[in-house]
């Protein structure tokens, strides 16, 4: 049940944020200081912040409704949050950047990573050997 709630919340965060970034990539200039100076840059923002976010949210949604995909979605999120949290925390420390955006993103990604690590650890190897946790 806790995995379903987590996946549902992630879908509710990733999909709308991805749609917003896809439709209005310029909004990231105010919140994250990210600005595209060419059409290629705009396409990159729309792809990485729009398309990728929507795809991750869709995977979470599929994991929410499919027991077989729950395991895949949770482990995919584990690796996504591992990469995001480790790199963001490292770079924030290296550059001394603790803007509101950075602190919020760093906190969210680290908390999600810790939750997933804990949850998958308590589920144990039987969860991994039986897709969907059956």
Order of alpha helices (4+ residues) and beta strands (2+ residues): alpha-alpha-alpha-alpha-alpha-alpha-alpha
